[in-house]
């Protein structure tokens, strides 16, 4: 329920996520809360690509538009992610 509210406020059209987590691999998600990996801070709303689906999601953020930095995140809870599918 919390996720669907976020979707509405966001204006992003909801896309039905695949049931099998392994099918999220290679797809894009948006973070629903602030995160950090010990070194780097990743703000809520960051678009990331799913690299692995073992023990939660392993993610790589899209590169920062100003400096080109990308951040890796491991073991992210699926409930902290909004499924986006393929980026246009
Ligand atoms: Zn930057």
PDB file of the backbone (N, CA, C, O) and the ligand in Angstrom, with CONECT records:
HET     ZN  A 101       1
ATOM      1  N   UNK A   1       0.846  -1.214   0.000  1.00  0.00           N
ATOM      2  CA  UNK A   1       0.000   0.000   0.000  1.00  0.00           C
ATOM      3  C   UNK A   1       0.873   1.251   0.000  1.00  0.00           C
ATOM      4  O   UNK A   1       0.605   2.216  -0.716  1.00  0.00           O
ATOM      5  N   UNK A   2       1.896   1.213   0.800  1.00  0.00           N
ATOM      6  CA  UNK A   2       2.815   2.346   0.874  1.00  0.00           C
ATOM      7  C   UNK A   2       3.432   2.632  -0.506  1.00  0.00           C
ATOM      8  O   UNK A   2       3.597   3.786  -0.900  1.00  0.00           O
ATOM      9  N   UNK A   3       3.766   1.554  -1.224  1.00  0.00           N
ATOM     10  CA  UNK A   3       4.383   1.699  -2.534  1.00  0.00           C
ATOM     11  C   UNK A   3       3.427   2.335  -3.530  1.00  0.00           C
ATOM     12  O   UNK A   3       3.832   3.190  -4.317  1.00  0.00           O
ATOM     13  N   UNK A   4       2.167   1.929  -3.506  1.00  0.00           N
ATOM     14  CA  UNK A   4       1.223   2.446  -4.490  1.00  0.00           C
ATOM     15  C   UNK A   4       0.951   3.930  -4.248  1.00  0.00           C
ATOM     16  O   UNK A   4       0.703   4.679  -5.193  1.00  0.00           O
ATOM     17  N   UNK A   5       0.996   4.352  -2.989  1.00  0.00           N
ATOM     18  CA  UNK A   5       0.843   5.772  -2.687  1.00  0.00           C
ATOM     19  C   UNK A   5       2.015   6.549  -3.292  1.00  0.00           C
ATOM     20  O   UNK A   5       1.836   7.611  -3.889  1.00  0.00           O
ATOM     21  N   UNK A   6       3.200   6.001  -3.124  1.00  0.00           N
ATOM     22  CA  UNK A   6       4.388   6.631  -3.696  1.00  0.00           C
ATOM     23  C   UNK A   6       4.247   6.779  -5.206  1.00  0.00           C
ATOM     24  O   UNK A   6       4.602   7.807  -5.784  1.00  0.00           O
ATOM     25  N   UNK A   7       3.724   5.735  -5.825  1.00  0.00           N
ATOM     26  CA  UNK A   7       3.563   5.759  -7.278  1.00  0.00           C
ATOM     27  C   UNK A   7       2.654   6.902  -7.703  1.00  0.00           C
ATOM     28  O   UNK A   7       2.939   7.605  -8.672  1.00  0.00           O
ATOM     29  N   UNK A   8       1.572   7.080  -6.982  1.00  0.00           N
ATOM     30  CA  UNK A   8       0.603   8.122  -7.332  1.00  0.00           C
ATOM     31  C   UNK A   8       1.224   9.505  -7.149  1.00  0.00           C
ATOM     32  O   UNK A   8       1.127  10.359  -8.030  1.00  0.00           O
ATOM     33  N   UNK A   9       1.860   9.716  -6.004  1.00  0.00           N
ATOM     34  CA  UNK A   9       2.462  11.022  -5.719  1.00  0.00           C
ATOM     35  C   UNK A   9       3.563  11.343  -6.718  1.00  0.00           C
ATOM     36  O   UNK A   9       3.803  12.498  -7.069  1.00  0.00           O
ATOM     37  N   UNK A  10       4.209  10.303  -7.154  1.00  0.00           N
ATOM     38  CA  UNK A  10       5.347  10.424  -8.047  1.00  0.00           C
ATOM     39  C   UNK A  10       4.954  10.816  -9.469  1.00  0.00           C
ATOM     40  O   UNK A  10       5.732  11.452 -10.180  1.00  0.00           O
ATOM     41  N   UNK A  11       3.756  10.440  -9.876  1.00  0.00           N
ATOM     42  CA  UNK A  11       3.329  10.663 -11.242  1.00  0.00           C
ATOM     43  C   UNK A  11       3.882   9.639 -12.212  1.00  0.00           C
ATOM     44  O   UNK A  11       3.633   9.714 -13.416  1.00  0.00           O
ATOM     45  N   UNK A  12       4.638   8.673 -11.684  1.00  0.00           N
ATOM     46  CA  UNK A  12       5.174   7.623 -12.556  1.00  0.00           C
ATOM     47  C   UNK A  12       4.100   6.582 -12.816  1.00  0.00           C
ATOM     48  O   UNK A  12       3.507   6.068 -11.867  1.00  0.00           O
ATOM     49  N   UNK A  13       3.834   6.259 -14.065  1.00  0.00           N
ATOM     50  CA  UNK A  13       2.817   5.236 -14.323  1.00  0.00           C
ATOM     51  C   UNK A  13       3.246   3.893 -13.762  1.00  0.00           C
ATOM     52  O   UNK A  13       4.370   3.460 -14.018  1.00  0.00           O
ATOM     53  N   UNK A  14       2.389   3.220 -13.005  1.00  0.00           N
ATOM     54  CA  UNK A  14       2.775   1.940 -12.411  1.00  0.00           C
ATOM     55  C   UNK A  14       2.984   0.871 -13.472  1.00  0.00           C
ATOM     56  O   UNK A  14       2.190   0.726 -14.402  1.00  0.00           O
ATOM     57  N   UNK A  15       4.066   0.131 -13.310  1.00  0.00           N
ATOM     58  CA  UNK A  15       4.366  -0.999 -14.189  1.00  0.00           C
ATOM     59  C   UNK A  15       4.331  -2.235 -13.336  1.00  0.00           C
ATOM     60  O   UNK A  15       4.929  -2.275 -12.261  1.00  0.00           O
ATOM     61  N   UNK A  16       3.633  -3.251 -13.810  1.00  0.00           N
ATOM     62  CA  UNK A  16       3.525  -4.473 -13.026  1.00  0.00           C
ATOM     63  C   UNK A  16       4.882  -5.171 -12.983  1.00  0.00           C
ATOM     64  O   UNK A  16       5.417  -5.562 -14.020  1.00  0.00           O
ATOM     65  N   UNK A  17       5.442  -5.327 -11.766  1.00  0.00           N
ATOM     66  CA  UNK A  17       6.754  -5.970 -11.681  1.00  0.00           C
ATOM     67  C   UNK A  17       6.652  -7.473 -11.884  1.00  0.00           C
ATOM     68  O   UNK A  17       5.636  -8.075 -11.535  1.00  0.00           O
ATOM     69  N   UNK A  18       7.696  -8.091 -12.446  1.00  0.00           N
ATOM     70  CA  UNK A  18       7.720  -9.553 -12.580  1.00  0.00           C
ATOM     71  C   UNK A  18       7.653 -10.207 -11.204  1.00  0.00           C
ATOM     72  O   UNK A  18       8.212  -9.688 -10.238  1.00  0.00           O
ATOM     73  N   UNK A  19       6.969 -11.350 -11.115  1.00  0.00           N
ATOM     74  CA  UNK A  19       6.846 -12.036  -9.826  1.00  0.00           C
ATOM     75  C   UNK A  19       8.177 -12.626  -9.390  1.00  0.00           C
ATOM     76  O   UNK A  19       8.550 -12.535  -8.221  1.00  0.00           O
ATOM     77  N   UNK A  20       8.891 -13.228 -10.330  1.00  0.00           N
ATOM     78  CA  UNK A  20      10.173 -13.844  -9.982  1.00  0.00           C
ATOM     79  C   UNK A  20      11.244 -12.766  -9.904  1.00  0.00           C
ATOM     80  O   UNK A  20      11.451 -12.012 -10.855  1.00  0.00           O
ATOM     81  N   UNK A  21      11.924 -12.700  -8.760  1.00  0.00           N
ATOM     82  CA  UNK A  21      12.934 -11.665  -8.565  1.00  0.00           C
ATOM     83  C   UNK A  21      14.046 -11.777  -9.602  1.00  0.00           C
ATOM     84  O   UNK A  21      14.623 -10.767 -10.003  1.00  0.00           O
ATOM     85  N   UNK A  22      14.346 -12.981 -10.034  1.00  0.00           N
ATOM     86  CA  UNK A  22      15.424 -13.152 -11.009  1.00  0.00           C
ATOM     87  C   UNK A  22      15.107 -12.432 -12.320  1.00  0.00           C
ATOM     88  O   UNK A  22      16.008 -12.080 -13.081  1.00  0.00           O
ATOM     89  N   UNK A  23      13.831 -12.223 -12.567  1.00  0.00           N
ATOM     90  CA  UNK A  23      13.429 -11.524 -13.792  1.00  0.00           C
ATOM     91  C   UNK A  23      13.616 -10.011 -13.676  1.00  0.00           C
ATOM     92  O   UNK A  23      13.426  -9.286 -14.651  1.00  0.00           O
ATOM     93  N   UNK A  24      13.985  -9.540 -12.499  1.00  0.00           N
ATOM     94  CA  UNK A  24      14.286  -8.101 -12.311  1.00  0.00           C
ATOM     95  C   UNK A  24      15.719  -7.803 -12.750  1.00  0.00           C
ATOM     96  O   UNK A  24      16.088  -6.639 -12.907  1.00  0.00           O
ATOM     97  N   UNK A  25      16.514  -8.825 -12.947  1.00  0.00           N
ATOM     98  CA  UNK A  25      17.920  -8.621 -13.308  1.00  0.00           C
ATOM     99  C   UNK A  25      18.018  -7.866 -14.638  1.00  0.00           C
ATOM    100  O   UNK A  25      17.388  -8.232 -15.630  1.00  0.00           O
ATOM    101  N   UNK A  26      18.817  -6.814 -14.626  1.00  0.00           N
ATOM    102  CA  UNK A  26      18.997  -6.003 -15.829  1.00  0.00           C
ATOM    103  C   UNK A  26      17.966  -4.897 -15.983  1.00  0.00           C
ATOM    104  O   UNK A  26      18.125  -4.000 -16.811  1.00  0.00           O
ATOM    105  N   UNK A  27      16.904  -4.965 -15.178  1.00  0.00           N
ATOM    106  CA  UNK A  27      15.853  -3.942 -15.250  1.00  0.00           C
ATOM    107  C   UNK A  27      16.190  -2.769 -14.330  1.00  0.00           C
ATOM    108  O   UNK A  27      17.166  -2.807 -13.580  1.00  0.00           O
ATOM    109  N   UNK A  28      15.375  -1.746 -14.404  1.00  0.00           N
ATOM    110  CA  UNK A  28      15.632  -0.542 -13.622  1.00  0.00           C
ATOM    111  C   UNK A  28      14.620  -0.375 -12.503  1.00  0.00           C
ATOM    112  O   UNK A  28      13.459  -0.767 -12.627  1.00  0.00           O
ATOM    113  N   UNK A  29      15.076   0.207 -11.418  1.00  0.00           N
ATOM    114  CA  UNK A  29      14.243   0.463 -10.248  1.00  0.00           C
ATOM    115  C   UNK A  29      14.544   1.871  -9.743  1.00  0.00           C
ATOM    116  O   UNK A  29      15.548   2.486 -10.105  1.00  0.00           O
ATOM    117  N   UNK A  30      13.648   2.355  -8.901  1.00  0.00           N
ATOM    118  CA  UNK A  30      13.882   3.637  -8.239  1.00  0.00           C
ATOM    119  C   UNK A  30      13.863   3.426  -6.745  1.00  0.00           C
ATOM    120  O   UNK A  30      13.004   2.713  -6.227  1.00  0.00           O
ATOM    121  N   UNK A  31      14.806   4.040  -6.041  1.00  0.00           N
ATOM    122  CA  UNK A  31      14.868   3.855  -4.592  1.00  0.00           C
ATOM    123  C   UNK A  31      13.752   4.635  -3.899  1.00  0.00           C
ATOM    124  O   UNK A  31      13.473   5.783  -4.244  1.00  0.00           O
ATOM    125  N   UNK A  32      13.122   3.993  -2.921  1.00  0.00           N
ATOM    126  CA  UNK A  32      12.005   4.608  -2.208  1.00  0.00           C
ATOM    127  C   UNK A  32      12.434   5.202  -0.868  1.00  0.00           C
ATOM    128  O   UNK A  32      11.606   5.744  -0.136  1.00  0.00           O
ATOM    129  N   UNK A  33      13.707   5.103  -0.550  1.00  0.00           N
ATOM    130  CA  UNK A  33      14.235   5.750   0.656  1.00  0.00           C
ATOM    131  C   UNK A  33      15.713   6.072   0.435  1.00  0.00           C
ATOM    132  O   UNK A  33      16.340   5.550  -0.487  1.00  0.00           O
ATOM    133  N   UNK A  34      16.255   6.926   1.280  1.00  0.00           N
ATOM    134  CA  UNK A  34      17.681   7.200   1.243  1.00  0.00           C
ATOM    135  C   UNK A  34      18.445   5.928   1.611  1.00  0.00           C
ATOM    136  O   UNK A  34      18.006   5.152   2.459  1.00  0.00           O
ATOM    137  N   UNK A  35      19.594   5.726   0.962  1.00  0.00           N
ATOM    138  CA  UNK A  35      20.411   4.540   1.253  1.00  0.00           C
ATOM    139  C   UNK A  35      21.874   4.945   1.313  1.00  0.00           C
ATOM    140  O   UNK A  35      22.256   6.022   0.855  1.00  0.00           O
ATOM    141  N   UNK A  36      22.696   4.053   1.894  1.00  0.00           N
ATOM    142  CA  UNK A  36      24.135   4.260   1.835  1.00  0.00           C
ATOM    143  C   UNK A  36      24.838   2.925   1.842  1.00  0.00           C
ATOM    144  O   UNK A  36      24.298   1.934   2.334  1.00  0.00           O
ATOM    145  N   UNK A  37      26.042   2.893   1.297  1.00  0.00           N
ATOM    146  CA  UNK A  37      26.773   1.633   1.198  1.00  0.00           C
ATOM    147  C   UNK A  37      28.008   1.621   2.102  1.00  0.00           C
ATOM    148  O   UNK A  37      28.869   0.754   1.956  1.00  0.00           O
ATOM    149  N   UNK A  38      28.102   2.562   3.022  1.00  0.00           N
ATOM    150  CA  UNK A  38      29.264   2.639   3.891  1.00  0.00           C
ATOM    151  C   UNK A  38      30.200   3.760   3.477  1.00  0.00           C
ATOM    152  O   UNK A  38      30.885   4.349   4.313  1.00  0.00           O
ATOM    153  N   UNK A  39      30.226   4.048   2.199  1.00  0.00           N
ATOM    154  CA  UNK A  39      31.064   5.124   1.679  1.00  0.00           C
ATOM    155  C   UNK A  39      30.227   6.252   1.083  1.00  0.00           C
ATOM    156  O   UNK A  39      30.529   7.433   1.255  1.00  0.00           O
ATOM    157  N   UNK A  40      29.179   5.862   0.386  1.00  0.00           N
ATOM    158  CA  UNK A  40      28.440   6.810  -0.429  1.00  0.00           C
ATOM    159  C   UNK A  40      26.986   6.881   0.003  1.00  0.00           C
ATOM    160  O   UNK A  40      26.408   5.903   0.477  1.00  0.00           O
ATOM    161  N   UNK A  41      26.418   8.047  -0.170  1.00  0.00           N
ATOM    162  CA  UNK A  41      25.007   8.286   0.117  1.00  0.00           C
ATOM    163  C   UNK A  41      24.221   8.288  -1.200  1.00  0.00           C
ATOM    164  O   UNK A  41      24.639   8.902  -2.182  1.00  0.00           O
ATOM    165  N   UNK A  42      23.096   7.601  -1.206  1.00  0.00           N
ATOM    166  CA  UNK A  42      22.234   7.554  -2.395  1.00  0.00           C
ATOM    167  C   UNK A  42      20.851   8.070  -2.000  1.00  0.00           C
ATOM    168  O   UNK A  42      20.166   7.433  -1.200  1.00  0.00           O
ATOM    169  N   UNK A  43      20.434   9.200  -2.542  1.00  0.00           N
ATOM    170  CA  UNK A  43      19.160   9.764  -2.117  1.00  0.00           C
ATOM    171  C   UNK A  43      17.950   8.994  -2.657  1.00  0.00           C
ATOM    172  O   UNK A  43      18.012   8.349  -3.704  1.00  0.00           O
ATOM    173  N   UNK A  44      16.869   9.086  -1.918  1.00  0.00           N
ATOM    174  CA  UNK A  44      15.584   8.544  -2.356  1.00  0.00           C
ATOM    175  C   UNK A  44      15.264   9.071  -3.753  1.00  0.00           C
ATOM    176  O   UNK A  44      15.488  10.245  -4.049  1.00  0.00           O
ATOM    177  N   UNK A  45      14.737   8.189  -4.611  1.00  0.00           N
ATOM    178  CA  UNK A  45      14.362   8.611  -5.954  1.00  0.00           C
ATOM    179  C   UNK A  45      15.436   8.367  -6.997  1.00  0.00           C
ATOM    180  O   UNK A  45      15.262   8.719  -8.164  1.00  0.00           O
ATOM    181  N   UNK A  46      16.560   7.757  -6.581  1.00  0.00           N
ATOM    182  CA  UNK A  46      17.642   7.473  -7.533  1.00  0.00           C
ATOM    183  C   UNK A  46      17.284   6.260  -8.396  1.00  0.00           C
ATOM    184  O   UNK A  46      16.817   5.241  -7.887  1.00  0.00           O
ATOM    185  N   UNK A  47      17.507   6.379  -9.690  1.00  0.00           N
ATOM    186  CA  UNK A  47      17.267   5.264 -10.600  1.00  0.00           C
ATOM    187  C   UNK A  47      18.498   4.370 -10.629  1.00  0.00           C
ATOM    188  O   UNK A  47      19.622   4.845 -10.794  1.00  0.00           O
ATOM    189  N   UNK A  48      18.272   3.066 -10.465  1.00  0.00           N
ATOM    190  CA  UNK A  48      19.354   2.085 -10.414  1.00  0.00           C
ATOM    191  C   UNK A  48      19.035   0.914 -11.330  1.00  0.00           C
ATOM    192  O   UNK A  48      17.873   0.637 -11.627  1.00  0.00           O
ATOM    193  N   UNK A  49      20.096   0.225 -11.776  1.00  0.00           N
ATOM    194  CA  UNK A  49      19.909  -1.017 -12.518  1.00  0.00           C
ATOM    195  C   UNK A  49      20.147  -2.198 -11.594  1.00  0.00           C
ATOM    196  O   UNK A  49      21.071  -2.178 -10.780  1.00  0.00           O
ATOM    197  N   UNK A  50      19.316  -3.228 -11.716  1.00  0.00           N
ATOM    198  CA  UNK A  50      19.467  -4.435 -10.897  1.00  0.00           C
ATOM    199  C   UNK A  50      20.541  -5.322 -11.520  1.00  0.00           C
ATOM    200  O   UNK A  50      20.414  -5.745 -12.669  1.00  0.00           O
ATOM    201  N   UNK A  51      21.599  -5.603 -10.755  1.00  0.00           N
ATOM    202  CA  UNK A  51      22.700  -6.416 -11.267  1.00  0.00           C
ATOM    203  C   UNK A  51      22.548  -7.875 -10.861  1.00  0.00           C
ATOM    204  O   UNK A  51      22.773  -8.773 -11.672  1.00  0.00           O
ATOM    205  N   UNK A  52      22.167  -8.116  -9.610  1.00  0.00           N
ATOM    206  CA  UNK A  52      21.992  -9.466  -9.088  1.00  0.00           C
ATOM    207  C   UNK A  52      20.756  -9.491  -8.205  1.00  0.00           C
ATOM    208  O   UNK A  52      20.321  -8.461  -7.691  1.00  0.00           O
ATOM    209  N   UNK A  53      20.201 -10.679  -8.036  1.00  0.00           N
ATOM    210  CA  UNK A  53      18.960 -10.804  -7.272  1.00  0.00           C
ATOM    211  C   UNK A  53      19.106 -11.802  -6.131  1.00  0.00           C
ATOM    212  O   UNK A  53      18.116 -12.363  -5.664  1.00  0.00           O
ATOM    213  N   UNK A  54      20.343 -12.025  -5.681  1.00  0.00           N
ATOM    214  CA  UNK A  54      20.587 -12.956  -4.588  1.00  0.00           C
ATOM    215  C   UNK A  54      20.641 -12.172  -3.275  1.00  0.00           C
ATOM    216  O   UNK A  54      21.334 -11.158  -3.190  1.00  0.00           O
ATOM    217  N   UNK A  55      19.917 -12.631  -2.256  1.00  0.00           N
ATOM    218  CA  UNK A  55      19.872 -11.936  -0.953  1.00  0.00           C
ATOM    219  C   UNK A  55      19.511 -10.466  -1.123  1.00  0.00           C
ATOM    220  O   UNK A  55      20.301  -9.578  -0.803  1.00  0.00           O
ATOM    221  N   UNK A  56      18.342 -10.233  -1.617  1.00  0.00           N
ATOM    222  CA  UNK A  56      17.929  -8.864  -1.903  1.00  0.00           C
ATOM    223  C   UNK A  56      18.485  -8.432  -3.242  1.00  0.00           C
ATOM    224  O   UNK A  56      18.971  -9.250  -4.024  1.00  0.00           O
ATOM    225  N   UNK A  57      18.408  -7.163  -3.493  1.00  0.00           N
ATOM    226  CA  UNK A  57      18.845  -6.642  -4.790  1.00  0.00           C
ATOM    227  C   UNK A  57      20.250  -6.057  -4.684  1.00  0.00           C
ATOM    228  O   UNK A  57      20.566  -5.329  -3.743  1.00  0.00           O
ATOM    229  N   UNK A  58      21.083  -6.389  -5.662  1.00  0.00           N
ATOM    230  CA  UNK A  58      22.350  -5.686  -5.835  1.00  0.00           C
ATOM    231  C   UNK A  58      22.157  -4.686  -6.962  1.00  0.00           C
ATOM    232  O   UNK A  58      21.709  -5.033  -8.055  1.00  0.00           O
ATOM    233  N   UNK A  59      22.503  -3.436  -6.674  1.00  0.00           N
ATOM    234  CA  UNK A  59      22.166  -2.344  -7.589  1.00  0.00           C
ATOM    235  C   UNK A  59      23.378  -1.528  -7.975  1.00  0.00           C
ATOM    236  O   UNK A  59      24.357  -1.445  -7.234  1.00  0.00           O
ATOM    237  N   UNK A  60      23.294  -0.927  -9.145  1.00  0.00           N
ATOM    238  CA  UNK A  60      24.235   0.116  -9.515  1.00  0.00           C
ATOM    239  C   UNK A  60      23.396   1.326  -9.910  1.00  0.00           C
ATOM    240  O   UNK A  60      22.508   1.226 -10.757  1.00  0.00           O
ATOM    241  N   UNK A  61      23.677   2.444  -9.303  1.00  0.00           N
ATOM    242  CA  UNK A  61      22.914   3.648  -9.643  1.00  0.00           C
ATOM    243  C   UNK A  61      23.266   4.089 -11.064  1.00  0.00           C
ATOM    244  O   UNK A  61      24.336   3.764 -11.578  1.00  0.00           O
ATOM    245  N   UNK A  62      22.371   4.819 -11.678  1.00  0.00           N
ATOM    246  CA  UNK A  62      22.755   5.494 -12.914  1.00  0.00           C
ATOM    247  C   UNK A  62      23.766   6.563 -12.539  1.00  0.00           C
ATOM    248  O   UNK A  62      23.791   7.025 -11.399  1.00  0.00           O
ATOM    249  N   UNK A  63      24.592   6.954 -13.488  1.00  0.00           N
ATOM    250  CA  UNK A  63      25.681   7.875 -13.161  1.00  0.00           C
ATOM    251  C   UNK A  63      25.139   9.265 -12.850  1.00  0.00           C
ATOM    252  O   UNK A  63      24.189   9.738 -13.473  1.00  0.00           O
ATOM    253  N   UNK A  64      25.767   9.900 -11.876  1.00  0.00           N
ATOM    254  CA  UNK A  64      25.409  11.262 -11.519  1.00  0.00           C
ATOM    255  C   UNK A  64      25.622  12.169 -12.739  1.00  0.00           C
ATOM    256  O   UNK A  64      26.648  12.086 -13.414  1.00  0.00           O
ATOM    257  N   UNK A  65      24.653  13.018 -13.005  1.00  0.00           N
ATOM    258  CA  UNK A  65      24.738  13.854 -14.209  1.00  0.00           C
ATOM    259  C   UNK A  65      25.826  14.916 -14.096  1.00  0.00           C
ATOM    260  O   UNK A  65      26.334  15.393 -15.111  1.00  0.00           O
ATOM    261  N   UNK A  66      26.184  15.284 -12.880  1.00  0.00           N
ATOM    262  CA  UNK A  66      27.194  16.348 -12.761  1.00  0.00           C
ATOM    263  C   UNK A  66      28.610  15.808 -12.711  1.00  0.00           C
ATOM    264  O   UNK A  66      29.516  16.430 -13.267  1.00  0.00           O
ATOM    265  N   UNK A  67      28.838  14.652 -12.053  1.00  0.00           N
ATOM    266  CA  UNK A  67      30.217  14.195 -11.885  1.00  0.00           C
ATOM    267  C   UNK A  67      30.476  12.804 -12.443  1.00  0.00           C
ATOM    268  O   UNK A  67      31.627  12.370 -12.501  1.00  0.00           O
ATOM    269  N   UNK A  68      29.435  12.105 -12.850  1.00  0.00           N
ATOM    270  CA  UNK A  68      29.643  10.796 -13.475  1.00  0.00           C
ATOM    271  C   UNK A  68      29.806   9.647 -12.506  1.00  0.00           C
ATOM    272  O   UNK A  68      30.014   8.508 -12.924  1.00  0.00           O
ATOM    273  N   UNK A  69      29.713   9.929 -11.202  1.00  0.00           N
ATOM    274  CA  UNK A  69      29.873   8.862 -10.209  1.00  0.00           C
ATOM    275  C   UNK A  69      28.679   7.912 -10.243  1.00  0.00           C
ATOM    276  O   UNK A  69      27.533   8.337 -10.387  1.00  0.00           O
ATOM    277  N   UNK A  70      28.973   6.607 -10.108  1.00  0.00           N
ATOM    278  CA  UNK A  70      27.927   5.603  -9.926  1.00  0.00           C
ATOM    279  C   UNK A  70      28.212   4.865  -8.630  1.00  0.00           C
ATOM    280  O   UNK A  70      29.372   4.685  -8.262  1.00  0.00           O
ATOM    281  N   UNK A  71      27.172   4.436  -7.939  1.00  0.00           N
ATOM    282  CA  UNK A  71      27.311   3.808  -6.631  1.00  0.00           C
ATOM    283  C   UNK A  71      26.712   2.406  -6.669  1.00  0.00           C
ATOM    284  O   UNK A  71      25.651   2.186  -7.251  1.00  0.00           O
ATOM    285  N   UNK A  72      27.415   1.456  -6.033  1.00  0.00           N
ATOM    286  CA  UNK A  72      26.920   0.082  -5.929  1.00  0.00           C
ATOM    287  C   UNK A  72      26.289  -0.127  -4.554  1.00  0.00           C
ATOM    288  O   UNK A  72      26.819   0.314  -3.535  1.00  0.00           O
ATOM    289  N   UNK A  73      25.158  -0.804  -4.551  1.00  0.00           N
ATOM    290  CA  UNK A  73      24.448  -1.117  -3.312  1.00  0.00           C
ATOM    291  C   UNK A  73      24.151  -2.612  -3.284  1.00  0.00           C
ATOM    292  O   UNK A  73      23.742  -3.177  -4.298  1.00  0.00           O
ATOM    293  N   UNK A  74      24.350  -3.261  -2.139  1.00  0.00           N
ATOM    294  CA  UNK A  74      24.087  -4.688  -2.001  1.00  0.00           C
ATOM    295  C   UNK A  74      22.991  -4.938  -0.981  1.00  0.00           C
ATOM    296  O   UNK A  74      22.764  -4.144  -0.068  1.00  0.00           O
ATOM    297  N   UNK A  75      22.315  -6.070  -1.165  1.00  0.00           N
ATOM    298  CA  UNK A  75      21.302  -6.535  -0.207  1.00  0.00           C
ATOM    299  C   UNK A  75      20.255  -5.480   0.107  1.00  0.00           C
ATOM    300  O   UNK A  75      19.910  -5.258   1.268  1.00  0.00           O
ATOM    301  N   UNK A  76      19.765  -4.848  -0.912  1.00  0.00           N
ATOM    302  CA  UNK A  76      18.692  -3.871  -0.731  1.00  0.00           C
ATOM    303  C   UNK A  76      17.357  -4.615  -0.683  1.00  0.00           C
ATOM    304  O   UNK A  76      17.107  -5.512  -1.488  1.00  0.00           O
ATOM    305  N   UNK A  77      16.506  -4.235   0.266  1.00  0.00           N
ATOM    306  CA  UNK A  77      15.188  -4.872   0.397  1.00  0.00           C
ATOM    307  C   UNK A  77      14.320  -4.531  -0.815  1.00  0.00           C
ATOM    308  O   UNK A  77      14.286  -3.386  -1.267  1.00  0.00           O
ATOM    309  N   UNK A  78      13.626  -5.532  -1.327  1.00  0.00           N
ATOM    310  CA  UNK A  78      12.775  -5.319  -2.508  1.00  0.00           C
ATOM    311  C   UNK A  78      11.684  -4.303  -2.227  1.00  0.00           C
ATOM    312  O   UNK A  78      11.245  -3.586  -3.127  1.00  0.00           O
ATOM    313  N   UNK A  79      11.242  -4.242  -0.964  1.00  0.00           N
ATOM    314  CA  UNK A  79      10.172  -3.302  -0.616  1.00  0.00           C
ATOM    315  C   UNK A  79      10.660  -1.856  -0.625  1.00  0.00           C
ATOM    316  O   UNK A  79       9.851  -0.932  -0.541  1.00  0.00           O
ATOM    317  N   UNK A  80      11.963  -1.651  -0.726  1.00  0.00           N
ATOM    318  CA  UNK A  80      12.515  -0.293  -0.795  1.00  0.00           C
ATOM    319  C   UNK A  80      12.708   0.167  -2.236  1.00  0.00           C
ATOM    320  O   UNK A  80      13.319   1.206  -2.486  1.00  0.00           O
ATOM    321  N   UNK A  81      12.184  -0.613  -3.183  1.00  0.00           N
ATOM    322  CA  UNK A  81      12.399  -0.318  -4.600  1.00  0.00           C
ATOM    323  C   UNK A  81      11.082  -0.264  -5.357  1.00  0.00           C
ATOM    324  O   UNK A  81      10.171  -1.059  -5.126  1.00  0.00           O
ATOM    325  N   UNK A  82      11.010   0.687  -6.257  1.00  0.00           N
ATOM    326  CA  UNK A  82       9.887   0.746  -7.195  1.00  0.00           C
ATOM    327  C   UNK A  82      10.373   0.228  -8.549  1.00  0.00           C
ATOM    328  O   UNK A  82      11.387   0.691  -9.070  1.00  0.00           O
ATOM    329  N   UNK A  83       9.647  -0.728  -9.108  1.00  0.00           N
ATOM    330  CA  UNK A  83      10.031  -1.314 -10.381  1.00  0.00           C
ATOM    331  C   UNK A  83       9.753  -0.351 -11.531  1.00  0.00           C
ATOM    332  O   UNK A  83       8.659   0.206 -11.626  1.00  0.00           O
ATOM    333  N   UNK A  84      10.728  -0.156 -12.392  1.00  0.00           N
ATOM    334  CA  UNK A  84      10.551   0.726 -13.546  1.00  0.00           C
ATOM    335  C   UNK A  84      10.582  -0.045 -14.862  1.00  0.00           C
ATOM    336  O   UNK A  84      10.061   0.435 -15.869  1.00  0.00           O
ATOM    337  N   UNK A  85      11.178  -1.218 -14.869  1.00  0.00           N
ATOM    338  CA  UNK A  85      11.308  -1.979 -16.113  1.00  0.00           C
ATOM    339  C   UNK A  85      12.470  -1.471 -16.942  1.00  0.00           C
ATOM    340  O   UNK A  85      13.527  -1.138 -16.407  1.00  0.00           O
ATOM    341  N   UNK A  86      12.272  -1.413 -18.246  1.00  0.00           N
ATOM    342  CA  UNK A  86      13.316  -0.910 -19.137  1.00  0.00           C
ATOM    343  C   UNK A  86      13.211   0.620 -19.211  1.00  0.00           C
ATOM    344  O   UNK A  86      12.113   1.175 -19.267  1.00  0.00           O
ATOM    345  N   UNK A  87      14.333   1.269 -19.211  1.00  0.00           N
ATOM    346  CA  UNK A  87      14.307   2.730 -19.379  1.00  0.00           C
ATOM    347  C   UNK A  87      14.090   3.064 -20.852  1.00  0.00           C
ATOM    348  O   UNK A  87      14.547   2.324 -21.724  1.00  0.00           O
ATOM    349  N   UNK A  88      13.407   4.154 -21.139  1.00  0.00           N
ATOM    350  CA  UNK A  88      13.193   4.549 -22.532  1.00  0.00           C
ATOM    351  C   UNK A  88      14.515   4.888 -23.237  1.00  0.00           C
ATOM    352  O   UNK A  88      14.513   5.241 -24.416  1.00  0.00           O
TER     353      UNK A  88
HETATM  354 ZN    ZN A 101      27.785  14.216  -8.856  1.00  0.00          ZN
END
